[in-house]
């Protein structure tokens, strides 16, 4: 079989799917891209068994059809060095030789039998659920939550993004037991309640390809796998098995102490002050008073300390609460509104961080951070 393709166009597609490929593959053939040429279309697949990502390219100059596995690293490393130009691929399905002809040279590599590549998982029609949403909604949901996922071998259900569908809304949730993010969308609804836990790696892959997507995404899932169909890409992922914890129970309902503050101001203050915190705990203390918050930190072992005062709008009792500075900065960086609202009940209960302005009336974003003990 033979086809002609643009070098940069091919590289863009290969780089998108190559992120699936693991550095520690159990099957050697998974170090390859699967090329499937048929009906003026080239379908490229990469997999690590847990996730499989395919992309399709419409080609005009084609002769023959077939499938072959081509070494991924050699192909992408070579294409990175080419300026934009047409490449001619000549592939023998008998001895799996691949010859790439350019304007000035020829590159030869040996592939493998494409039939040995693992089969694409198929969803069970009798229990399959299908949901359609805009790419922008899915991108926002993953981007808002993925940073809060855990890396916990003992509790694998925490290592992914929980997608919960109801007749009223759709909710994205992620938590590592220290911080929690809940992102609701009221413009995505389903007839029946259903849910699944998407592992962190495929969620990250989706985030990368959704950024260039303009249309709708179709999500189909059963009890084992989820399939995401985009315009030029398809991703199928094995789901995390198990039940996600009842996240609603950890969100405090009564929070009479309310702080409104400029997001960038408090981020910059936290960055400066946290330099003086204990390296073991990264503890910063927030002392809240009338329209003022004092951010302080100290490291007794090195006899260093710092504090900074910030103007804010504060309604509530005077109180002091401690947080891990790295987590607090991370949450504030993932909120996009100019001002943030921090709602507190008492120093021993979780603080809620909310955007003061919503990007859309169809969304509801809540972030939660557990406090740390402070030595009074």
C-alpha positions as CSV (number, residue, x, y, z in Angstrom):
1,X,0.0,0.0,0.0
2,X,1.1,3.6,-0.7
3,X,-0.1,7.1,0.4
4,X,1.1,10.7,0.4
5,X,0.7,12.9,3.5
6,X,1.8,16.3,4.8
7,X,4.6,15.9,7.3
8,X,3.3,18.5,9.8
9,X,-0.3,17.3,9.5
10,X,0.8,13.7,10.2
11,X,3.1,14.8,13.1
12,X,0.3,16.8,14.8
13,X,-2.0,13.7,14.7
14,X,0.8,11.4,15.9
15,X,1.8,13.7,18.8
16,X,-1.8,13.8,20.0
17,X,-2.1,10.0,20.2
18,X,1.4,9.3,21.2
19,X,0.7,10.5,24.8
20,X,-1.2,7.2,25.3
21,X,1.9,5.1,24.8
22,X,3.4,4.0,28.1
23,X,7.2,3.9,28.8
24,X,6.7,0.4,30.4
25,X,4.6,-1.5,28.0
26,X,4.0,-5.2,28.8
27,X,3.4,-5.9,25.1
28,X,6.2,-4.9,22.7
29,X,3.7,-4.1,20.0
30,X,2.3,-1.3,22.1
31,X,5.5,0.7,21.4
32,X,4.0,1.1,17.8
33,X,1.3,3.1,16.1
34,X,-1.3,1.1,14.3
35,X,-1.8,2.4,10.7
36,X,-5.0,1.3,9.1
37,X,-5.4,2.5,5.5
38,X,-8.9,2.1,3.9
39,X,-11.2,4.1,1.7
40,X,-9.0,7.2,1.3
41,X,-8.7,7.4,5.1
42,X,-5.8,6.7,7.4
43,X,-6.8,5.7,11.0
44,X,-3.9,5.9,13.5
45,X,-4.2,4.1,16.8
46,X,-2.1,4.1,20.0
47,X,-2.8,2.1,23.2
48,X,-1.5,1.1,26.6
49,X,-4.3,-1.5,27.1
50,X,-6.0,0.7,29.7
51,X,-6.6,3.5,27.1
52,X,-6.8,3.4,23.4
53,X,-6.8,6.6,21.3
54,X,-7.5,6.8,17.5
55,X,-7.3,9.7,15.1
56,X,-8.4,9.8,11.4
57,X,-6.9,11.7,8.5
58,X,-8.6,12.1,5.1
59,X,-6.0,11.5,2.3
60,X,-6.3,11.9,-1.5
61,X,-3.3,10.2,-2.9
62,X,-3.8,6.5,-1.9
63,X,-3.3,3.1,-3.5
64,X,-4.0,-0.2,-1.8
65,X,-5.2,-0.8,1.8
66,X,-4.1,-2.7,4.8
67,X,-2.9,-2.4,8.4
68,X,0.6,-2.3,9.9
69,X,2.3,-1.4,13.2
70,X,5.1,1.2,12.9
71,X,7.6,2.0,15.7
72,X,6.2,5.2,17.4
73,X,9.5,6.7,18.7
74,X,11.4,6.5,15.4
75,X,8.5,7.9,13.4
76,X,7.8,10.9,15.7
77,X,11.5,11.7,16.3
78,X,12.0,11.7,12.5
79,X,9.0,13.8,11.6
80,X,9.9,16.5,14.2
81,X,13.0,17.3,12.1
82,X,11.2,17.7,8.8
83,X,10.1,21.1,7.4
84,X,6.6,21.1,5.9
85,X,6.7,18.8,2.9
86,X,4.8,15.9,1.3
87,X,5.9,12.5,2.5
88,X,5.3,9.3,0.4
89,X,4.8,6.1,2.5
90,X,5.3,2.8,0.7
91,X,4.4,-0.2,2.9
92,X,4.8,-3.9,2.2
93,X,2.2,-6.0,4.0
94,X,4.3,-9.1,3.3
95,X,7.6,-8.2,5.0
96,X,6.3,-5.1,6.8
97,X,8.9,-2.8,5.4
98,X,8.1,0.9,5.5
99,X,9.9,3.3,3.1
100,X,9.3,7.0,3.6
101,X,10.4,9.2,0.6
102,X,10.9,12.9,1.0
103,X,12.0,15.6,-1.4
104,X,15.7,14.9,-0.7
105,X,15.9,11.4,0.7
106,X,14.6,8.1,1.7
107,X,14.0,6.6,5.2
108,X,13.5,2.9,5.8
109,X,12.0,1.1,8.9
110,X,10.6,-2.3,9.6
111,X,7.1,-2.5,11.2
112,X,5.1,-5.4,12.6
113,X,2.0,-7.3,11.7
114,X,-1.0,-5.0,12.5
115,X,-3.2,-8.0,13.2
116,X,-1.2,-8.5,16.5
117,X,-2.3,-5.1,17.8
118,X,-4.8,-5.5,20.7
119,X,-8.5,-5.2,19.7
120,X,-10.5,-2.1,20.4
121,X,-12.7,-2.7,23.4
122,X,-16.5,-2.9,22.5
123,X,-19.2,-1.5,24.9
124,X,-22.1,-3.7,25.9
125,X,-25.2,-2.5,24.0
126,X,-27.7,-3.7,26.6
127,X,-26.3,-1.6,29.4
128,X,-24.6,1.2,27.5
129,X,-25.4,4.8,28.3
130,X,-24.9,7.6,25.8
131,X,-24.6,11.4,26.6
132,X,-24.0,14.3,24.2
133,X,-22.4,17.5,25.3
134,X,-20.3,20.4,23.9
135,X,-16.5,19.9,23.9
136,X,-16.2,23.1,25.9
137,X,-18.3,21.8,28.7
138,X,-16.3,18.6,29.0
139,X,-13.0,20.5,28.8
140,X,-14.1,22.9,31.5
141,X,-15.2,20.0,33.7
142,X,-11.9,18.1,33.4
143,X,-9.7,21.2,33.6
144,X,-11.5,22.4,36.8
145,X,-11.2,19.1,38.6
146,X,-8.2,17.0,37.5
147,X,-5.6,18.8,39.7
148,X,-7.5,17.6,42.8
149,X,-7.3,13.8,42.0
150,X,-5.2,11.6,44.2
151,X,-2.3,9.2,43.7
152,X,-3.5,6.6,46.2
153,X,-2.7,3.0,45.5
154,X,-4.9,1.9,48.5
155,X,-8.0,3.8,47.3
156,X,-7.9,3.7,43.4
157,X,-11.4,5.3,43.2
158,X,-9.8,8.6,44.3
159,X,-7.4,8.5,41.4
160,X,-9.8,9.7,38.8
161,X,-12.5,12.3,38.0
162,X,-16.0,11.2,39.0
163,X,-18.7,12.0,36.4
164,X,-22.2,11.9,37.8
165,X,-25.3,12.3,35.5
166,X,-28.8,13.0,36.8
167,X,-32.0,14.3,35.2
168,X,-31.2,17.8,36.7
169,X,-27.5,18.3,36.0
170,X,-24.1,16.7,35.5
171,X,-21.4,16.9,38.2
172,X,-17.6,16.5,37.9
173,X,-15.9,15.7,41.2
174,X,-12.3,15.1,42.2
175,X,-10.7,14.8,45.7
176,X,-7.5,13.6,47.3
177,X,-9.0,13.7,50.9
178,X,-7.3,17.1,51.5
179,X,-9.0,19.1,48.8
180,X,-12.2,18.5,46.9
181,X,-13.6,20.1,43.7
182,X,-17.3,19.9,42.7
183,X,-18.2,21.3,39.3
184,X,-21.9,21.2,38.3
185,X,-23.3,21.8,34.8
186,X,-27.0,22.5,34.5
187,X,-27.0,22.4,30.7
188,X,-26.2,18.6,30.6
189,X,-29.0,16.2,31.7
190,X,-29.8,12.6,31.3
191,X,-33.1,10.7,31.7
192,X,-31.8,8.3,34.3
193,X,-29.0,8.6,37.0
194,X,-25.7,7.1,36.0
195,X,-22.0,7.7,36.8
196,X,-18.5,6.5,36.2
197,X,-14.9,7.2,37.4
198,X,-12.5,8.3,34.6
199,X,-8.8,7.6,35.4
200,X,-6.4,10.5,35.5
201,X,-4.4,9.6,32.4
202,X,-7.3,9.4,29.9
203,X,-8.8,12.6,31.5
204,X,-5.4,14.3,30.8
205,X,-5.4,13.0,27.2
206,X,-8.9,14.3,26.7
207,X,-8.0,17.7,28.0
208,X,-5.2,18.0,25.4
209,X,-7.3,17.1,22.4
210,X,-10.5,18.9,23.6
211,X,-8.7,22.2,23.5
212,X,-8.7,22.1,19.7
213,X,-12.2,20.7,19.4
214,X,-15.2,22.9,18.4
215,X,-18.2,20.5,18.0
216,X,-20.0,18.1,20.3
217,X,-18.6,15.1,22.1
218,X,-20.5,11.8,22.5
219,X,-19.8,9.9,25.7
220,X,-20.9,6.3,25.8
221,X,-20.1,4.0,28.8
222,X,-21.0,0.7,30.3
223,X,-19.7,-0.9,33.6
224,X,-16.1,-1.4,32.3
225,X,-15.3,1.2,29.6
226,X,-16.1,4.7,28.4
227,X,-15.9,5.8,24.8
228,X,-15.4,9.5,23.9
229,X,-16.2,10.3,20.2
230,X,-14.9,13.6,18.9
231,X,-14.7,15.0,15.3
232,X,-11.3,13.4,14.4
233,X,-10.5,11.4,17.6
234,X,-11.9,8.5,19.5
235,X,-10.7,7.6,23.0
236,X,-11.8,4.4,24.8
237,X,-10.7,4.0,28.5
238,X,-11.1,1.3,31.1
239,X,-12.9,2.8,34.0
240,X,-11.9,2.8,37.7
241,X,-13.9,0.0,39.4
242,X,-15.6,0.8,42.7
243,X,-18.0,3.3,44.3
244,X,-17.0,6.9,44.7
245,X,-17.3,8.2,48.3
246,X,-20.3,10.3,49.3
247,X,-18.6,13.7,48.6
248,X,-21.7,15.7,49.7
249,X,-21.3,14.6,53.3
250,X,-17.9,16.4,53.7
251,X,-19.2,19.8,52.4
252,X,-20.2,21.9,55.4
253,X,-23.6,23.5,55.0
254,X,-23.6,26.3,57.6
255,X,-20.7,28.7,57.0
256,X,-21.5,32.1,58.7
257,X,-18.0,33.5,58.2
258,X,-17.5,34.9,54.7
259,X,-14.4,36.5,53.2
260,X,-14.3,38.2,49.8
261,X,-10.8,39.0,48.5
262,X,-8.8,39.7,45.4
263,X,-7.6,36.4,44.1
264,X,-4.2,37.5,42.7
265,X,-3.4,39.6,45.8
266,X,-3.9,36.6,48.1
267,X,-2.0,34.3,45.8
268,X,1.0,36.6,45.7
269,X,0.9,37.1,49.5
270,X,0.8,33.3,50.1
271,X,3.7,32.8,47.8
272,X,5.8,35.3,49.7
273,X,4.8,34.3,53.2
274,X,4.9,30.5,52.6
275,X,8.7,30.8,52.0
276,X,8.9,31.2,55.8
277,X,6.7,28.2,56.6
278,X,8.0,24.9,57.9
279,X,9.1,22.7,55.0
280,X,7.5,19.7,56.6
281,X,4.0,21.2,56.9
282,X,3.8,24.2,54.6
283,X,1.4,25.7,57.2
284,X,0.2,29.2,56.8
285,X,-2.2,30.9,59.2
286,X,-5.1,33.2,58.2
287,X,-6.2,35.5,61.0
288,X,-9.6,37.1,60.0
289,X,-10.8,40.3,61.5
290,X,-12.9,43.3,60.4
291,X,-12.2,43.8,56.7
292,X,-8.7,42.5,57.1
293,X,-6.8,39.2,56.8
294,X,-3.3,38.6,58.2
295,X,-1.4,35.8,56.5
296,X,1.5,34.5,58.5
297,X,4.0,31.6,58.6
298,X,6.9,30.5,60.7
299,X,9.6,27.9,60.9
300,X,10.7,27.5,64.6
301,X,13.6,25.3,63.6
302,X,15.2,28.0,61.6
303,X,13.9,31.0,63.6
304,X,12.2,32.6,60.6
305,X,8.7,34.1,60.3
306,X,6.7,36.4,58.1
307,X,3.3,38.0,58.0
308,X,1.4,40.2,55.6
309,X,-1.9,42.1,56.0
310,X,-4.5,42.2,53.2
311,X,-7.6,44.3,52.8
312,X,-10.8,42.3,52.2
313,X,-14.5,42.2,52.8
314,X,-15.2,40.1,55.9
315,X,-18.4,39.3,57.6
316,X,-18.2,37.0,60.7
317,X,-16.4,36.3,63.9
318,X,-12.8,36.9,64.5
319,X,-11.0,33.6,63.9
320,X,-7.7,32.0,62.9
321,X,-7.4,29.0,60.6
322,X,-4.5,27.1,59.2
323,X,-4.1,25.7,55.7
324,X,-1.3,23.9,53.7
325,X,0.0,26.7,51.5
326,X,0.7,24.6,48.5
327,X,-2.9,23.3,48.4
328,X,-4.4,26.7,49.0
329,X,-2.3,28.3,46.2
330,X,-3.2,25.4,43.8
331,X,-6.9,25.9,44.4
332,X,-6.7,29.6,44.0
333,X,-4.8,29.1,40.7
334,X,-7.7,26.9,39.4
335,X,-10.3,29.6,40.1
336,X,-10.6,32.1,37.3
337,X,-12.7,35.0,38.7
338,X,-10.9,38.2,39.8
339,X,-12.3,37.8,43.3
340,X,-12.9,34.7,45.4
341,X,-15.2,34.0,48.3
342,X,-13.9,31.9,51.2
343,X,-16.6,30.6,53.5
344,X,-15.7,29.2,56.9
345,X,-17.6,27.8,59.9
346,X,-14.8,27.2,62.5
347,X,-11.0,26.4,62.5
348,X,-11.6,22.7,62.6
349,X,-13.9,22.4,59.6
350,X,-13.2,22.6,55.9
351,X,-13.1,25.9,54.1
352,X,-15.1,26.5,50.9
353,X,-13.6,28.5,48.1
354,X,-16.0,29.9,45.4
355,X,-15.6,32.2,42.5
356,X,-17.2,35.6,43.2
357,X,-18.3,35.7,39.5
358,X,-19.5,32.8,37.5
359,X,-18.3,32.3,33.9
360,X,-21.7,30.9,33.0
361,X,-25.2,30.7,34.5
362,X,-25.1,27.0,33.7
363,X,-22.2,26.2,36.0
364,X,-21.7,25.9,39.8
365,X,-18.1,25.6,41.0
366,X,-17.1,24.7,44.6
367,X,-13.7,24.0,46.0
368,X,-13.0,22.7,49.5
369,X,-9.8,22.5,51.5
370,X,-9.3,20.8,54.8
371,X,-7.7,22.9,57.6
372,X,-4.5,22.1,59.5
373,X,-4.0,22.4,63.2
374,X,-2.3,25.6,64.4
375,X,-0.4,26.0,67.6
376,X,-2.0,29.0,69.4
